[in-house]
Amino acid sequence: MRLMIMFDLPTETAQERKEYRQFRQKLINEGFLMVQYSVYVRVCVTRQTASFLEKRVKKFLPRGGVVQSLMVTEKQYNDMHFLVGEPLKDVRNSSDRTVIL
């Protein structure tokens, strides 16, 4: 499974910029990787794990803007088409590094 977090946050005031930076940093601390600007993704072992992680993200949402989540299977994620550009070859963005104990 993959959990994608997509967001569009206001950055007009100093407080809004601070909330944007804090939200982004907390996503990174939770293990999310940036796929595109304002689109972050994390590999999850099961749908239950993805739901748990989604609840954790809800705890540090900023006050304004739009934040959306999307759960997709690994097959759906791998069927993504690149219309322009190439996929990143970053091992952190693959399920190959997931170890199930």
Secondary structure, DSSP 8 states (H G I E B T S, - for coil): -EEEEEEE---SSHHHHHHHHHHHHHHHHTT-EEEETTEEEEE-SSHHHHHHHHHHHHTT--SSSEEEEEEE-HHHHHT---SSS-----GGGSGGG----
